[in-house]
Amino acid sequence: MSSSGGRKKRQGPDVNLGSGLWAVFMGLLGLLTAFVIVAIRWNDESGVAALGAVASSIGAILSAYFGILYTQRADTGPSNRRRRAK
């Protein structure tokens, strides 16, 4: 049998799923940590502002991470391979 037969290999599960879940869990852990620190240390409105600053930074980092993952996955699709070959 030839190794370049007409069969296509089945693709396994997405390997980036595990790292994506870890990123989400780490973001949640960071938010929880920030919330606990704000609850213990601040008793006025500045604690809410600090929590908002931390939450927006974590949200921006996670959005960028998943945007990069999505872009990489979209670039390796079969239609893009045909376009590059031409």
C-alpha positions as a Markdown table, in Angstrom:
| # | Residue | x | y | z |
|---|---|---|---|---|
| 1 | Met | 0.0 | 0.0 | 0.0 |
| 2 | Ser | 1.2 | 3.5 | -0.8 |
| 3 | Ser | 1.6 | 6.0 | 2.0 |
| 4 | Ser | 0.0 | 8.7 | -0.1 |
| 5 | Gly | -3.3 | 6.9 | -0.6 |
| 6 | Gly | -6.6 | 8.7 | -1.2 |
| 7 | Arg | -7.7 | 8.5 | 2.4 |
| 8 | Lys | -7.7 | 11.6 | 4.5 |
| 9 | Lys | -6.6 | 11.4 | 8.1 |
| 10 | Arg | -9.2 | 12.3 | 10.7 |
| 11 | Gln | -8.2 | 15.2 | 12.7 |
| 12 | Gly | -8.1 | 14.7 | 16.4 |
| 13 | Pro | -9.5 | 17.1 | 19.0 |
| 14 | Asp | -8.4 | 20.6 | 19.1 |
| 15 | Val | -5.1 | 20.8 | 21.1 |
| 16 | Asn | -5.6 | 24.4 | 22.0 |
| 17 | Leu | -8.8 | 23.7 | 24.0 |
| 18 | Gly | -6.8 | 22.8 | 27.1 |
| 19 | Ser | -4.7 | 25.9 | 27.0 |
| 20 | Gly | -7.8 | 28.0 | 26.4 |
| 21 | Leu | -9.4 | 26.6 | 29.5 |
| 22 | Trp | -6.3 | 27.2 | 31.5 |
| 23 | Ala | -6.3 | 30.8 | 30.3 |
| 24 | Val | -9.9 | 31.3 | 31.4 |
| 25 | Phe | -9.3 | 29.7 | 34.8 |
| 26 | Met | -6.2 | 31.8 | 35.4 |
| 27 | Gly | -8.2 | 35.0 | 34.5 |
| 28 | Leu | -10.9 | 34.0 | 36.9 |
| 29 | Leu | -8.4 | 33.3 | 39.6 |
| 30 | Gly | -6.9 | 36.7 | 39.0 |
| 31 | Leu | -10.3 | 38.4 | 39.3 |
| 32 | Leu | -11.1 | 36.5 | 42.5 |
| 33 | Thr | -7.7 | 37.4 | 44.0 |
| 34 | Ala | -8.3 | 41.1 | 43.1 |
| 35 | Phe | -11.8 | 41.0 | 44.5 |
| 36 | Val | -10.5 | 39.5 | 47.8 |
| 37 | Ile | -7.8 | 42.1 | 48.1 |
| 38 | Val | -10.2 | 45.0 | 47.3 |
| 39 | Ala | -12.7 | 43.6 | 49.9 |
| 40 | Ile | -10.1 | 43.4 | 52.6 |
| 41 | Arg | -8.0 | 46.6 | 51.9 |
| 42 | Trp | -10.4 | 49.2 | 50.6 |
| 43 | Asn | -13.6 | 50.5 | 52.2 |
| 44 | Asp | -14.4 | 53.3 | 49.7 |
| 45 | Glu | -15.0 | 53.9 | 46.0 |
| 46 | Ser | -11.4 | 53.6 | 45.0 |
| 47 | Gly | -11.5 | 49.9 | 45.6 |
| 48 | Val | -14.2 | 49.5 | 42.9 |
| 49 | Ala | -12.0 | 51.6 | 40.5 |
| 50 | Ala | -9.1 | 49.3 | 41.2 |
| 51 | Leu | -11.2 | 46.2 | 40.6 |
| 52 | Gly | -12.4 | 47.7 | 37.4 |
| 53 | Ala | -8.9 | 48.4 | 36.2 |
| 54 | Val | -7.8 | 44.8 | 37.0 |
| 55 | Ala | -10.9 | 43.3 | 35.4 |
| 56 | Ser | -10.5 | 45.3 | 32.2 |
| 57 | Ser | -6.8 | 44.3 | 31.8 |
| 58 | Ile | -7.6 | 40.6 | 32.3 |
| 59 | Gly | -10.4 | 40.9 | 29.8 |
| 60 | Ala | -8.2 | 42.5 | 27.2 |
| 61 | Ile | -5.5 | 39.9 | 27.6 |
| 62 | Leu | -7.9 | 37.0 | 27.3 |
| 63 | Ser | -9.6 | 38.6 | 24.3 |
| 64 | Ala | -6.2 | 39.0 | 22.6 |
| 65 | Tyr | -5.3 | 35.4 | 23.4 |
| 66 | Phe | -8.4 | 33.9 | 21.9 |
| 67 | Gly | -8.3 | 36.3 | 18.9 |
| 68 | Ile | -4.8 | 35.0 | 18.1 |
| 69 | Leu | -5.9 | 31.4 | 18.5 |
| 70 | Tyr | -8.9 | 31.9 | 16.2 |
| 71 | Thr | -6.7 | 33.6 | 13.6 |
| 72 | Gln | -4.2 | 30.8 | 13.6 |
| 73 | Arg | -6.9 | 28.2 | 13.3 |
| 74 | Ala | -8.5 | 30.1 | 10.4 |
| 75 | Asp | -5.2 | 30.5 | 8.6 |
| 76 | Thr | -4.6 | 26.7 | 8.5 |
| 77 | Gly | -7.9 | 25.8 | 6.9 |
| 78 | Pro | -8.0 | 24.0 | 3.5 |
| 79 | Ser | -9.3 | 26.9 | 1.5 |
| 80 | Asn | -6.3 | 29.1 | 2.6 |
| 81 | Arg | -3.9 | 26.3 | 1.6 |
| 82 | Arg | -5.3 | 26.3 | -1.9 |
| 83 | Arg | -5.1 | 30.1 | -2.2 |
| 84 | Arg | -1.4 | 30.1 | -1.1 |
| 85 | Ala | -0.5 | 27.4 | -3.6 |
| 86 | Lys | -1.7 | 29.4 | -6.6 |
